[in-house]
Amino acid sequence: MVTSFCGHVAFIGFISELRSPATFPKALAVTEVAAAVYYCVIAALVYHFAGDAVASPAINSAPAHWRLAAWCVAMPTIVVAGVINMHVATKQMNWKRVVGFVVNLLILVIGIMIFVVGMYTSGIALAHGEGGKPFSCKI
């Protein structure tokens, strides 16, 4: 239940865009209480019908035909939750730093690939006896 409130990262952005931010605490209190009650009722119902054999996630405890319908409803809400968090993150992003990070990450990945390919080809050469003497230029 703790992770179900991951939308909290968006609160500051929402408050800053409201016409009257003073009404936000009342609306927040109502929605949080309603969400907590909703989650508790759903949890009690799932535990009542599935018992100790509740699968993780709980949607997988339903019969096959209901499971498909439940996932069809759940997937859009999961995607929307991710989009909200991504939206908040991109509003706070410094794009020069992001580009610098991506370039550095790309250089790191290329370096790791060169290292892995070099080690692999060296290992193959040594395994087939094609390597020269160590620490010498003789082949």
Secondary structure by P-SEA (a helix, b strand, c coil): cccccccccaaaaaaaacccccaaaaaaaaaaaaaaaaaaaaaaaaaaaacccccccccccccaaaaaaaaaaaaaaaaaaaaaaaaaaaaaccaaaaaaaaaaaaaaaaaaaaaaaaaaaaaaaaaaccccccccccc
